[in-house]
């Protein structure tokens, strides 16, 4: 339990940041899940799901939740995954 005034304020701040980070994490996980599901099903939804995943990653980078290079690597791997799946569907 925080004793000093500044420690109490820091605790409130960390709780707000924790909630924000959990929301961002859940948005990323949901976007990736929907993308993988749309790849399995196939169709037009794949491009919109990829766009949503890119957007979620870019927003996470903007808020310093994910480092830029990690986001770029994930984007690259998602694009490769879609390319492989489109080849096998043909």
C-alpha positions as CSV (number, residue, x, y, z in Angstrom):
1,X,0.0,0.0,0.0
2,X,1.3,3.4,-1.0
3,X,2.1,5.7,2.0
4,X,3.1,9.0,0.6
5,X,1.1,11.4,-1.5
6,X,3.3,11.0,-4.5
7,X,3.3,7.2,-4.2
8,X,-0.6,7.2,-4.2
9,X,-0.6,9.4,-7.3
10,X,1.9,7.1,-9.0
11,X,-0.3,4.1,-8.2
12,X,-3.3,5.8,-9.8
13,X,-1.3,6.6,-12.8
14,X,0.0,3.1,-13.2
15,X,-3.5,1.7,-12.9
16,X,-4.6,4.0,-15.8
17,X,-1.6,3.0,-17.9
18,X,-2.3,-0.7,-17.1
19,X,-5.9,-0.4,-18.3
20,X,-4.8,1.4,-21.5
21,X,-2.1,-1.2,-22.2
22,X,-4.5,-4.1,-21.7
23,X,-7.0,-2.5,-24.1
24,X,-4.2,-2.1,-26.7
25,X,-3.0,-5.7,-26.2
26,X,-6.6,-7.0,-26.7
27,X,-7.1,-5.0,-29.8
28,X,-3.9,-6.4,-31.3
29,X,-4.8,-10.0,-30.4
30,X,-8.3,-9.6,-31.8
31,X,-7.0,-8.1,-35.1
32,X,-4.5,-10.9,-35.5
33,X,-7.1,-13.6,-34.7
34,X,-9.6,-12.1,-37.2
35,X,-6.9,-12.0,-39.8
36,X,-5.9,-15.6,-39.3
37,X,-9.5,-16.7,-39.4
38,X,-10.1,-14.8,-42.6
39,X,-7.1,-16.4,-44.2
40,X,-8.4,-19.8,-43.4
41,X,-11.9,-18.9,-44.8
42,X,-10.4,-16.9,-47.7
43,X,-12.1,-14.2,-49.7
44,X,-12.3,-10.4,-49.8
45,X,-12.3,-10.0,-46.0
46,X,-8.6,-10.9,-45.8
47,X,-7.5,-7.5,-47.2
48,X,-9.7,-5.6,-44.8
49,X,-8.5,-7.8,-41.9
50,X,-4.9,-7.1,-42.9
51,X,-5.6,-3.4,-43.0
52,X,-7.2,-3.5,-39.5
53,X,-4.1,-5.5,-38.2
54,X,-1.8,-2.9,-39.7
55,X,-3.8,-0.1,-38.2
56,X,-3.8,-1.7,-34.7
57,X,0.0,-2.2,-34.9
58,X,0.6,1.4,-36.1
59,X,-1.5,2.7,-33.2
60,X,0.4,0.5,-30.7
61,X,3.7,2.0,-32.1
62,X,2.4,5.5,-31.8
63,X,1.6,5.0,-28.1
64,X,5.0,3.3,-27.5
65,X,3.3,0.0,-26.6
66,X,5.2,-1.9,-29.3
67,X,8.6,-1.0,-30.7
68,X,8.6,0.1,-34.3
69,X,10.9,-2.6,-35.5
70,X,8.8,-5.3,-33.9
71,X,5.7,-3.9,-35.5
72,X,7.4,-3.9,-38.9
73,X,8.5,-7.5,-38.5
74,X,5.0,-8.6,-37.6
75,X,3.6,-6.7,-40.6
76,X,6.1,-8.4,-42.8
77,X,5.3,-11.8,-41.5
78,X,1.5,-11.2,-41.8
79,X,2.0,-10.2,-45.5
80,X,4.1,-13.3,-46.1
81,X,1.4,-15.4,-44.5
82,X,-1.3,-14.0,-46.8
83,X,1.0,-14.4,-49.9
84,X,1.5,-18.1,-49.0
85,X,-2.2,-18.7,-48.4
86,X,-3.1,-17.1,-51.7
87,X,-0.7,-19.3,-53.6
88,X,-2.1,-22.5,-52.0
89,X,-5.7,-21.3,-52.7
90,X,-5.0,-21.0,-56.4
